[in-house]
Amino acid sequence: MSDHHYFKFTNAVLIAPLVAVLSIWTVYWLELRMGVNFNEYGVYPQSSSGLRGVLLSPFIHGSLEHLYNNTLPLAILTAALFYFYRKNAMTILVLGVLFSGLITWAIGRPSYHIGASGLIYVLASFIFFKGIFTKYYRLIALSLIVVFVYGSMLWYIFPVKDGISWEGHLGGFITGLGLALLVKTKLPAAKKYAWEYDDYNEEEDEFLQHFDENGNFIEKLPEETTAQETLKVTYHFKKEDTNKSDS
């Protein structure tokens, strides 16, 4: 089966990123509109009430800059996920949010951890490692693009900057790697050429017939026509009308 049956542009490639982006912007707009702060609905580690943040924290952002920084990567990586891994995309999203949030809850500092960056790390990690593991050329190319564009994110899985949930980033990175190892994806069958089949016969190969046993190229002339075409002419005689008289 060709690549086009596996990798094709569907409505989900547009709808999924759009829904994701609209969701986080809508929540932020509601905070401004209602004059409230949803930070307390984020992940608060080792707290029973903080578990609700596992599902809610990806939608909550602390500032417009925080929201803006997450918007473009979330849209691009979600679109890539639904284009190249559309049959597994929803599984990756749901499990990615769940497990990255739980890891953050387990290892995080006593603070509210919010933002979609954990999910972004899930997507970047999954797409990179899955492409490498499959060894399929198009997915490897996608992995290299992810490294080129988002490779600098790797530093933020470590506590290198204050005010950033490196625990959430690390949880997303680990989750993406785990999903790349565990989630099975179907790939297009590798194209096989005629000579790769068991019933291949070299003597019937028109291309090889242009070479002699020493590998020298032989120009194959078109076969001459042995039978000459003949032209057949048929005459039709018109019978005269004997009853016709001169005027």
PAZAPA-4460 file (N, C-alpha, C; in steps of 0.05 Angstrom, whole numbers, plus 32768, in hexadecimal, padded with zeros to 4 digits):
% residues 247
    n_x    n_y    n_z   ca_x   ca_y   ca_z    c_x    c_y    c_z   seq   type   mol
   8011   7FE8   8000   8000   8000   8000   8012   8019   8000     1      M     A
   800B   802D   7FF1   801B   8045   7FED   801A   8057   8005     2      S     A
   802C   806B   8006   802D   807E   801C   8013   808E   801E     3      D     A
   8006   8092   8008   7FEE   80A4   8008   7FD7   8097   8018     4      H     A
   7FD7   807D   801B   7FC2   8070   802B   7FC8   8073   8049     5      H     A
   7FE1   8079   8050   7FE8   807B   806C   7FEB   8099   8074     6      Y     A
   7FF8   80A8   8063   7FFD   80C4   8069   7FEC   80D5   8055     7      F     A
   7FD7   80DF   805F   7FC6   80F0   804D   7FB9   8106   805D     8      K     A
   7FB3   811B   8050   7FA7   8133   805C   7F8A   812E   8061     9      F     A
   7F81   812E   807A   7F65   812B   8081   7F5C   8143   8090    10      T     A
   7F41   8144   8095   7F36   815B   80A4   7F43   815D   80C0    11      N     A
   7F49   8146   80CC   7F55   8145   80E7   7F6F   8154   80E9    12      A     A
   7F7E   8155   80D3   7F98   8163   80D3   7F94   8181   80D7    13      V     A
   7F7D   818B   80CF   7F76   81A8   80D4   7F66   81AB   80EE    14      L     A
   7F53   8199   80F2   7F40   819D   8108   7F4E   8199   8123    15      I     A
   7F5E   8184   8126   7F6A   817E   8140   7F7C   8195   814A    16      A     A
   7F8E   81A0   813A   7F9E   81B6   8143   7F8D   81CF   814A    17      P     A
   7F78   81D3   8139   7F67   81EA   813E   7F58   81E7   8158    18      L     A
   7F4E   81D0   815E   7F40   81CB   8177   7F53   81CF   818F    19      V     A
   7F6B   81C4   818C   7F7E   81C6   81A2   7F85   81E4   81A8    20      A     A
   7F8A   81F3   8193   7F91   820F   8196   7F7A   821F   81A1    21      V     A
   7F62   821B   8196   7F4A   8229   819F   7F44   8223   81BD    22      L     A
   7F4A   820A   81C5   7F44   8202   81E1   7F55   8213   81F4    23      S     A
   7F6F   8214   81EF   7F80   8222   8203   7F7C   8240   8202    24      I     A
   7F75   824B   81EA   7F70   8268   81E9   7F55   826E   81F5    25      W     A
   7F41   825D   81F2   7F27   8262   81FE   7F29   8262   821C    26      T     A
   7F38   824F   8228   7F3B   824E   8245   7F48   8268   824F    27      V     A
   7F5D   8271   8241   7F6A   828A   8249   7F58   82A2   8247    28      Y     A
   7F48   82A2   8231   7F34   82B8   822E   7F1F   82B8   8244    29      W     A
   7F17   82A0   824D   7F03   829F   8262   7F0F   82AA   827D    30      L     A
   7F29   82A4   8281   7F36   82AF   8299   7F35   82CD   8299    31      E     A
   7F3C   82D9   8282   7F3B   82F6   8280   7F1F   8301   8282    32      L     A
   7F0D   82F4   8275   7EF1   82FE   8274   7EE4   82FC   828F    33      R     A
   7EE9   82E7   829E   7EDC   82E2   82B8   7EED   82ED   82CF    34      M     A
   7F05   82F6   82C9   7F16   8300   82DE   7F1E   82EB   82F2    35      G     A
   7F24   82D3   82E9   7F2B   82BD   82FB   7F46   82B2   82F3    36      V     A
   7F51   82A1   8304   7F6A   8294   82FE   7F67   8276   8302    37      N     A
   7F6C   8267   82ED   7F68   824A   82ED   7F81   823B   82F5    38      F     A
   7F96   8249   82FE   7FAF   823B   8305   7FAC   8225   8319    39      N     A
   7F99   8228   832C   7F95   8214   8341   7F8A   81FA   8336    40      E     A
   7F82   81FA   831C   7F78   81E1   8310   7F8F   81D3   8301    41      Y     A
   7FA7   81DC   8304   7FBE   81CF   82F9   7FC6   81B7   8309    42      G     A
   7FDC   81AA   8301   7FE7   8193   830F   7FF5   819D   8328    43      V     A
   7FEC   8193   8340   7FFB   8199   8358   8005   817E   8363    44      Y     A
   801F   817A   8361   802B   8160   8367   8025   8155   8383    45      P     A
   8022   813B   8385   801D   812C   839D   8005   8136   83AD    46      Q     A
   7FF1   8141   839F   7FD9   814A   83AB   7FC1   813E   839D    47      S     A
   7FAE   8134   83AC   7F96   8127   839F   7F87   813B   838E    48      S     A
   7F84   8154   8398   7F76   8168   8388   7F86   8170   8370    49      S     A
   7FA0   816D   8371   7FB2   8174   835B   7FB0   8161   8344    50      G     A
   7FA3   814A   8348   7FA0   8136   8332   7F8E   8140   831C    51      L     A
   7F7B   8152   8323   7F69   815D   830E   7F79   816C   82F9    52      R     A
   7F90   8176   8301   7FA1   8184   82ED   7FAC   8172   82D8    53      G     A
   7FAC   8158   82DC   7FB6   8146   82C8   7FA7   814A   82AE    54      V     A
   7F8D   814E   82B0   7F7C   8152   8298   7F78   8170   8292    55      L     A
   7F79   8181   82A6   7F71   819D   82A2   7F89   81AF   829C    56      L     A
   7FA1   81A8   82A6   7FB7   81BA   82A4   7FC0   81C1   8287    57      S     A
   7FBD   81B0   8273   7FC5   81B7   8258   7FB6   81CF   824D    58      P     A
   7F9E   81D5   8258   7F8E   81EB   824D   7F93   8205   825B    59      F     A
   7FA3   8205   8271   7FA7   821D   8282   7FC2   8229   827D    60      I     A
   7FC3   8243   827A   7FDD   8251   8275   7FDE   826A   8287    61      H     A
   7FF6   826F   8291   7FF9   8285   82A4   7FFB   82A1   8298    62      G     A
   8001   82A3   827F   8004   82BD   8272   8000   82BB   8254    63      S     A
   7FFD   82D2   8248   7FFA   82D3   822B   8013   82C8   821D    64      L     A
   802A   82CF   8228   8043   82C5   821C   8045   82A7   821E    65      E     A
   803D   829C   8235   803D   827F   8239   802A   8272   8225    66      H     A
   8013   827E   8221   7FFF   8273   820E   800A   8274   81F2    67      L     A
   8015   828B   81EA   801F   828F   81CF   8036   827B   81C9    68      Y     A
   8048   8277   81DC   805F   8265   81D8   8056   8248   81D3    69      N     A
   803F   8241   81DE   8036   8225   81DB   8024   8221   81C3    70      N     A
   8019   8237   81B8   8005   8235   81A3   8010   8229   8189    71      T     A
   8025   8234   817E   8030   822B   8165   803B   820E   8166    72      L     A
   804C   8207   817A   8055   81EB   817B   803E   81D7   817F    73      P     A
   802A   81DF   818E   8013   81CC   8192   8005   81C8   8178    74      L     A
   8001   81DD   8168   7FF2   81DA   814F   8002   81CA   813B    75      A     A
   801C   81D0   8138   802D   81C2   8124   8030   81A4   812B    76      I     A
   8036   819E   8144   803B   8183   814C   8021   8172   814B    77      L     A
   800B   817E   8153   7FF1   8170   8151   7FEA   816A   8134    78      T     A
   7FEE   817D   8122   7FE9   8178   8106   7FFB   8162   80FB    79      A     A
   8014   8162   8103   8027   814D   80FA   801E   8132   8105    80      A     A
   8015   8131   811E   800C   8118   8129   7FF4   810C   811A    81      L     A
   7FE1   811D   8113   7FC9   8113   8106   7FCE   810D   80E8    82      F     A
   7FE3   8119   80DD   7FE9   8113   80C1   7FF9   80F8   80BE    83      Y     A
   800D   80F5   80CF   801F   80DE   80CC   8016   80C6   80DD    84      F     A
   8007   80CB   80F3   7FFF   80B6   8105   7FE1   80B8   810B    85      Y     A
   7FD1   80BC   80F7   7FB5   80C2   80FB   7FA5   80AC   810A    86      R     A
   7FAD   8093   8106   7F9F   807D   8112   7FA5   807B   8130    87      K     A
   7FBB   8086   8138   7FC3   8085   8155   7FC2   80A0   8162    88      N     A
   7FBA   80B5   8153   7FBD   80D1   815D   7FAD   80D5   8177    89      A     A
   7F94   80CD   8178   7F84   80D2   8190   7F8F   80C2   81A8    90      M     A
   7F98   80AA   81A2   7FA5   809A   81B8   7FBD   80A9   81C3    91      T     A
   7FCD   80B4   81B2   7FE5   80C2   81BB   7FDE   80DB   81CB    92      I     A
   7FCA   80EA   81C2   7FC1   8102   81D0   7FB7   80FB   81EC    93      L     A
   7FA4   80E8   81ED   7F98   80E2   8207   7FAC   80D6   821A    94      V     A
   7FBB   80C2   8212   7FCF   80B6   8223   7FE6   80C9   822A    95      L     A
   7FEC   80DA   8216   8001   80EE   821B   7FFA   8102   8231    96      G     A
   7FE1   810C   8230   7FD8   811F   8245   7FD7   8110   8260    97      V     A
   7FCD   80F8   8260   7FC9   80EA   8279   7FE4   80E3   8286    98      L     A
   7FF6   80D6   8278   800E   80CC   8285   8022   80E3   828A    99      F     A
   8024   80F7   8278   8036   810D   827E   802D   811C   8296   100      S     A
   8012   811F   8299   8008   812C   82B1   800D   811D   82CA   101      G     A
   800A   8102   82C9   800F   80F2   82E0   802D   80F2   82E9   102      L     A
   803F   80F2   82D5   805B   80F4   82DB   8061   810F   82E9   103      I     A
   8056   8124   82DE   8059   813F   82EA   804F   813F   8307   104      T     A
   8038   8133   830B   802C   8131   8326   803E   8121   8339   105      W     A
   804C   810D   832F   805C   80FC   833F   8077   8108   8346   106      A     A
   8083   8117   8334   809E   8121   8338   80A0   813F   833C   107      I     A
   808B   814D   8338   808C   816A   8338   8090   8178   8352   108      G     A
   8099   8190   8352   809C   81A1   836A   8080   81A9   8374   109      R     A
   807E   81B1   838D   8064   81BA   8398   805C   81D5   838D   110      P     A
   8051   81D4   8375   8048   81EC   8367   8034   81E4   8352   111      S     A
   8025   81F7   8348   8011   81F1   8333   8020   81F0   8318   112      Y     A
   801D   81DA   830B   8029   81D5   82F0   8014   81D8   82DB   113      H     A
   8016   81EB   82CA   8002   81F0   82B6   800E   81F3   829A   114      I     A
   7FFD   81F2   8285   8006   81F7   826A   8006   81DE   8259   115      G     A
   8005   81E3   823E   8004   81CD   822B   8020   81C3   8223   116      A     A
   8035   81CE   8230   8050   81C7   8229   8056   81A9   822E   117      S     A
   8049   819E   8243   804D   8181   8248   8044   8171   8230   118      G     A
   802D   8178   8225   8022   816A   820E   8034   816E   81F5   119      L     A
   803E   8186   81F3   8050   818D   81DC   8069   817B   81DE   120      I     A
   8073   8177   81F5   808B   8165   81F8   8083   8148   81F2   121      Y     A
   806B   8140   81F9   8061   8125   81F1   8062   8122   81D3   122      V     A
   8057   8135   81C5   8055   8134   81A8   8070   8134   819B   123      L     A
   8081   8146   81A3   809C   8149   8197   80AC   812F   819C   124      A     A
   80AA   8125   81B5   80B9   810D   81BC   80AE   80F4   81AC   125      S     A
   8094   80F1   81AB   8089   80DB   819D   8090   80DB   817F   126      F     A
   808C   80F2   8172   8091   80F4   8156   80AE   80EF   8150   127      I     A
   80C0   80FA   8160   80DD   80F5   815B   80E4   80D8   815E   128      F     A
   80DE   80CC   8175   80E7   80B1   817B   80D8   809C   8169   129      F     A
   80BF   80A1   8163   80B0   808E   8153   80BB   808D   8137   130      K     A
   80C3   80A4   812C   80CF   80A5   8111   80E9   8096   8111   131      G     A
   80F9   8098   8126   8113   808A   8127   810E   806C   812A   132      I     A
   80FB   8064   813A   80F6   8048   813F   80EB   803A   8127   133      F     A
   80DA   8047   8117   80CE   803B   8100   80E2   8036   80E9   134      T     A
   80F6   8047   80E8   810A   8046   80D3   80FE   804B   80B7   135      K     A
   80E7   8058   80B7   80DA   805E   809D   80E2   807A   8095   136      Y     A
   80EB   807D   807C   80F9   8095   8074   80E9   80AE   8078   137      Y     A
   80CF   80AE   8073   80BF   80C7   8076   80BC   80CE   8093   138      R     A
   80BA   80BB   80A4   80B7   80C0   80C1   80D2   80C8   80CD   139      L     A
   80E7   80BD   80C3   8102   80C6   80CC   8107   80E3   80C4   140      I     A
   80FE   80EA   80AC   8100   8106   80A3   80F1   8118   80B6   141      A     A
   80D9   8110   80BE   80C9   811F   80D0   80D7   8122   80EB   142      L     A
   80E3   810D   80F4   80F3   810E   810E   8109   8122   810C   143      S     A
   8117   8123   80F6   812D   8136   80F2   8122   8153   80F2   144      L     A
   810B   8157   80E6   80FF   8172   80E6   80F8   817A   8102   145      I     A
   80ED   8168   8112   80E6   816E   812E   80FE   8175   813E   146      V     A
   8114   8167   813A   812D   816D   8148   8138   8188   813F   147      V     A
   8136   818E   8126   8140   81A8   811C   8130   81BF   8127   148      F     A
   8116   81BC   8128   8105   81D3   8130   8102   81D5   814E   149      V     A
   80FF   81BD   815B   80F9   81BD   8178   810F   81B0   8189   150      Y     A
   8126   81AC   817D   813B   819F   818D   8144   81AE   81A5   151      G     A
   8142   81C8   81A5   814A   81D9   81BC   8139   81D4   81D4   152      S     A
   8121   81C9   81D0   810F   81C4   81E6   811A   81AF   81FA   153      M     A
   812D   819F   81F0   8138   818A   8201   8144   8194   821B   154      L     A
   814F   81AC   821A   815C   81B7   8232   8148   81BC   8248   155      W     A
   812F   81C0   8241   811B   81C8   8255   810E   81B0   8263   156      Y     A
   8119   8198   825E   8111   8182   826F   8122   8180   8288   157      I     A
   8135   8193   828A   8146   8196   82A2   8140   81B1   82AF   158      F     A
   8145   81B3   82C9   813F   81CC   82D8   8153   81E2   82D1   159      P     A
   8152   81ED   82B9   8165   8201   82B0   815A   821D   82B2   160      V     A
   8140   8220   82B7   8134   823A   82B8   811D   823B   82CC   161      K     A
   811D   824F   82DD   8108   8252   82F1   80EE   8259   82E4   162      D     A
   80D8   8250   82F0   80BE   8257   82E7   80B3   8245   82D1   163      G     A
   80C3   8231   82C9   80BB   821E   82B5   80B8   8202   82C1   164      I     A
   80A3   81F4   82BA   809E   81D9   82C5   80AF   81C5   82B5   165      S     A
   80C8   81C3   82BD   80D9   81AF   82B0   80CF   8193   82B5   166      W     A
   80C1   818F   82CC   80B5   8175   82D2   80A0   816D   82BE   167      E     A
   808F   8181   82B6   807B   817C   82A1   8087   8176   8286   168      G     A
   809D   8184   8280   80AC   817F   8267   80B8   8163   8267   169      H     A
   80C4   815C   827D   80D1   8142   8280   80BC   812C   827F   170      L     A
   80A5   8130   828C   808F   811D   828B   8085   8119   826E   171      G     A
   8083   812F   825F   807A   812D   8244   808E   811E   8232   172      G     A
   80A8   8124   8237   80BD   8117   8227   80BD   80F9   822C   173      F     A
   80BC   80F1   8245   80BC   80D5   824C   80A3   80C7   8241   174      I     A
   808C   80D4   8243   8073   80C8   8239   8075   80C4   821B   175      T     A
   807F   80D8   820C   8081   80D6   81EF   8093   80BF   81E7   176      G     A
   80A9   80BC   81F6   80BB   80A5   81F0   80AE   808B   81F6   177      L     A
   80A0   8089   820C   8092   8070   8213   807D   8069   81FE   178      G     A
   806E   807D   81F5   8059   8077   81E1   8065   806F   81C7   179      L     A
   807C   807B   81C0   8089   8073   81A7   8092   8056   81A8   180      A     A
   8099   804D   81BF   80A1   8031   81C2   808A   801D   81C3   181      L     A
   8073   8026   81CE   805D   8013   81D4   8047   8014   81BF   182      L     A
   8042   802B   81B3   802B   802D   81A0   8034   8023   8185   183      V     A
   8025   8010   817A   802C   8005   8160   801F   8015   814A   184      K     A
   802E   801A   8136   8023   8029   811F   8028   8019   8105   185      T     A
   8015   801A   80F3   8018   800D   80D9   8027   801F   80C6   186      K     A
   8037   8012   80B6   8047   8021   80A2   8042   8016   8086   187      L     A
   8046   8027   8072   8043   801D   8057   8058   8007   8051   188      P     A
   804F   7FF3   8042   8062   7FDE   803A   8077   7FE9   8028   189      A     A
   808F   7FE1   802D   80A6   7FEA   801C   80A2   7FE2   7FFF   190      A     A
   80A6   7FF4   7FED   80A2   7FEE   7FD0   80B6   7FD9   7FC7   191      K     A
   80AB   7FC4   7FBA   80BC   7FAE   7FB0   80BE   7FB0   7F92   192      K     A
   80D6   7FAD   7F88   80DB   7FAE   7F6B   80D9   7F92   7F5F   193      Y     A
   80D7   7F90   7F45   80D2   7F76   7F38   80E7   7F62   7F3F   194      A     A
   8101   7F6B   7F41   8116   7F58   7F47   8117   7F4E   7F64   195      W     A
   8106   7F59   7F75   8106   7F51   7F91   80F2   7F3A   7F96   196      E     A
   80E2   7F34   7F82   80CE   7F1E   7F85   80DB   7F03   7F7F   197      Y     A
   80D1   7EEE   7F8C   80DC   7ED3   7F88   80D9   7EC8   7F6C   198      D     A
   80C3   7ED0   7F5E   80BE   7EC6   7F43   80CA   7ED7   7F2D   199      D     A
   80DD   7EE8   7F35   80EA   7EF9   7F21   80FB   7EE9   7F0E   200      Y     A
   80F7   7EEF   7EF4   8106   7EE1   7EDE   8116   7EF5   7ECF   201      N     A
   8131   7EF3   7ED1   8142   7F07   7EC4   813F   7F06   7EA5   202      E     A
   813A   7EEF   7E9A   8138   7EEC   7E7D   8120   7EFB   7E72   203      E     A
   810C   7F00   7E82   80F4   7F0E   7E78   80F5   7F2C   7E7E   204      E     A
   810A   7F34   7E8B   810C   7F51   7E91   8115   7F60   7E78   205      D     A
   8104   7F72   7E6F   810A   7F81   7E56   8123   7F93   7E59   206      E     A
   8127   7F9D   7E71   813E   7FAE   7E75   8158   7F9E   7E73   207      F     A
   8159   7F86   7E7F   8171   7F76   7E7F   8177   7F6B   7E63   208      L     A
   8162   7F69   7E53   8166   7F5F   7E37   8177   7F72   7E26   209      Q     A
   817B   7F8A   7E30   818C   7F9D   7E22   81AA   7F99   7E27   210      H     A
   81B1   7F85   7E38   81CC   7F80   7E3F   81D4   7F63   7E38   211      F     A
   81ED   7F5F   7E2F   81F6   7F44   7E29   8201   7F37   7E43   212      D     A
   820C   7F1F   7E40   8215   7F11   7E58   822D   7F1E   7E65   213      E     A
   823B   7F30   7E56   8252   7F3F   7E62   824A   7F5A   7E6D   214      N     A
   8230   7F60   7E6C   8227   7F7A   7E77   8228   7F91   7E63   215      G     A
   822E   7F8B   7E49   822F   7F9F   7E35   8213   7FA6   7E2B   216      N     A
   820F   7FC0   7E27   81F5   7FC9   7E1E   81F0   7FC2   7E01   217      F     A
   81D9   7FB7   7DFB   81D2   7FB0   7DE0   81B8   7FBF   7DD9   218      I     A
   81BA   7FCE   7DC3   81A2   7FDC   7DBA   818F   7FC8   7DAD   219      E     A
   8178   7FC5   7DB7   8165   7FB2   7DAD   8154   7FC0   7D97   220      K     A
   8157   7FB5   7D7E   8149   7FC1   7D68   812D   7FB6   7D67   221      L     A
   811A   7FC5   7D5D   80FF   7FBB   7D5A   80FE   7FA5   7D46   222      P     A
   80EE   7F91   7D4B   80EC   7F7A   7D38   80E1   7F83   7D1E   223      E     A
   80EE   7F79   7D07   80E5   7F80   7CED   80CB   7F71   7CE6   224      E     A
   80BB   7F7F   7CD8   80A2   7F73   7CCF   80A7   7F5F   7CB8   225      T     A
   80A0   7F47   7CBB   80A5   7F32   7CA6   8090   7F32   7C91   226      T     A
   8079   7F38   7C98   8064   7F37   7C84   805F   7F52   7C79   227      A     A
   805E   7F54   7C5F   8059   7F6E   7C52   803B   7F72   7C50   228      Q     A
   8034   7F8B   7C55   8017   7F91   7C53   8011   7F95   7C35   229      E     A
   7FFA   7F8B   7C2D   7FF1   7F8E   7C11   7FD9   7FA0   7C10   230      T     A
   7FD6   7FAD   7BFA   7FBF   7FBF   7BF6   7FAB   7FB1   7BE5   231      L     A
   7F93   7FAE   7BEF   7F7E   7FA1   7BE1   7F6A   7FB6   7BD7   232      K     A
   7F65   7FB5   7BBC   7F53   7FC8   7BB0   7F3A   7FB9   7BA6   233      V     A
   7F23   7FC2   7BAC   7F0A   7FB5   7BA3   7EFC   7FC8   7B91   234      T     A
   7EF5   7FBE   7B78   7EE7   7FCF   7B65   7ECA   7FC8   7B65   235      Y     A
   7EB9   7FDC   7B63   7E9C   7FD8   7B61   7E93   7FE3   7B46   236      H     A
   7E87   7FD1   7B35   7E7E   7FD9   7B1A   7E60   7FE1   7B1B   237      F     A
   7E5A   7FF7   7B0F   7E3E   8001   7B0F   7E31   7FF8   7AF5   238      K     A
   7E1B   7FEA   7AF8   7E0D   7FDF   7AE0   7DFE   7FF6   7AD2   239      K     A
   7E02   7FF7   7AB6   7DF5   800D   7AA7   7DD7   8007   7AA4   240      E     A
   7DC8   801D   7AA4   7DAB   801B   7AA0   7DA4   801B   7A82   241      D     A
   7D9D   8003   7A77   7D99   8000   7A5A   7D7F   800C   7A51   242      T     A
   7D6C   8011   7A64   7D52   801D   7A5C   7D53   803B   7A59   243      N     A
   7D6A   8047   7A60   7D6C   8064   7A5E   7D71   806B   7A41   244      K     A
   7D61   807E   7A37   7D63   8087   7A1B   7D6E   80A3   7A19   245      S     A
   7D78   80A9   7A01   7D82   80C4   79FD   7D6B   80D8   79FB   246      D     A
   7D6F   80EF   7A06   7D5A   8104   7A04   7D5C   8112   79EA   247      S     A
***
